[in-house]
Amino acid sequence: MAENQRKKIVVIVGPTASGKSDLGIKLARKFNGEIISADSRQVYKRMDIGTGKVTKKEQRLVKHHLLDIANPKKVFTVSDFKRLGEKSIKNILSKNKIPFVVGGTGFYIDALVKNSTIPEVPPNKKLRAGLEKMSAEDLYNKLNKLDPKKAQNIDKKNKRRLIRALEIIEMTGKPVPSVKESPEYEVLYLGINPPKNILEKKIKLRLEKRLKQGMVKEVKRLIAQGINKKRLFDLGLEYRWLSEYLSGKISYDEMRSSLLRAIIKYSKRQMTWFKRNKEIHWLVPSKAEGIKTEKQAEKLVRKFIF
């Protein structure tokens, strides 16, 4: 790769279960790349099935970065991801390879690839403990009163981000500062957006597969290792609903149907985030089927690199 091409990055995004990981592996193998996982939960050790982490076999096909690097008992922040992601990009580029940033956590991807500013406000445990007792709806309403602009651009169901926004406001006495971007790399954004009926079917099939693979046992192990219910709730939908089931609050069937609905809703929120980025080349038009996403992607990557 020529010197002036070394600062190019390919980013693959899309909703959960859309096929990002498979496409990322195929493209990284074809174009001499390595993958940086952009998933806020796959960073955690011992959380493999519930997060849909690529298998060890798949990891041997292409080197993956930012998997299994954090203790699930401790909070891994977007600042942590940005810092380690930047190191990974430099490491990959130093080998004259292409970094492929692959994942569904749009907030993390923007922080890393667009080099977004992150407010340097230290966590306040006492304040967070008080906010934790509030529902996501109440947190959102509070944020909407204090900083309506920020409220327009936040996932209103994500308690962790709502609490962080309120913490910044409380600690600084000002609205959450606007994000400033200063990208250092040339970026090709690829997005997978299957038709709604196909995506929902894929989500359902994947959930059934994960349950058969032992997702319930995985959560039991985490509980046995000292992960409490509050922390499980913070670790995402699968861990939240399975902890409700394991504590006897809901039946297995209720857990399965509620989790399915929650994941489908989450996929819609992911797409809302990604659709704000007009640079994304969507590989599958929303109403089309059977388009060869791999061929489309290969053509775009080849043109971008060479």
C-alpha positions, 0 to 999 in steps of 0.5 A: 500500500502506498504511503498516502493510502495508509490513513484510510479506514473502512467502517461497516455499520447496521442494525443488530443481526444484519450481517456486519461481522460476516461482511467485515471478515470477508472484506478484511481477508480480501483487502489485507485488513484487521477488524476493530470491534465497535460494540459497547458490550463485546469488550467484556470478557465472559460475555460471548453468547449474549453479545453475539461475539465472533467465534474463536475460529472466526477470530483466527481468520482475521485479527480482531481488536477490542474483544475481551478486554474489560471486566464486566464488573467494571464500566467500560466508557466511550472514552476508554473505547476511543483511547484503545481504538486509536491505538488499534488503528495506529497499530494496524496502519503501521503494518500497512494494513486497512483498519475495518471498524465493524459494529453497531454502537454508533456513539462509539464509532463516531467518537473513534472515527470522527475523533469527537470531543468527549467532555472531561467530567469525572464520574460522580458516584453519589449523583449517579446512585440517585439518578439510577433510581429514576426510570429512563422516562423520568431521566429523559424528561429531566434532561429535556427540561435542562437541555432540550437540544441534547435530549433531541439527540440521545437514545431516550431508552439508554439509561447510562447515556441519560445519566451521563448527560445529566451528570455533565449538566449537574457538574458543570452547571451548563448544557452538554457541550456540542460535539466537535469533530476533527477526523484524522482519517479518510473513511469509507462508510458501508451500511447494511440495512435489510428489509424490515421483515427480513431483519426481524426474521433474522433477529428471531432466528439468532435469538433462538440460536443463542438460547440453544447455545446456552445464553441462560447458562452464560448469565448464570455463570456471570451471576455466580461470578458476582455480577449483581442484578443492577449490573446485568441490567446495565449490560444490555437487553439479553442480560436484563431479560434473562436476569428477570427470568432467573430471579423468577419474575417472569416465565421462560416464554415471557422472557423470550417474547419480551426480549425479541420485541426489545431487540427489534425496537433496539434495531430501529433505534440503531437505524435512527442513529445511523441514518443521520450520517449521510456518508454511509453507502447503504448496500441494501435499499430498504425495499429490495431483496437479494442484492449481493451486498458482498459484491457491492461492498467489494467494489466500493472498497476496491475503489476507495483503497486503490 
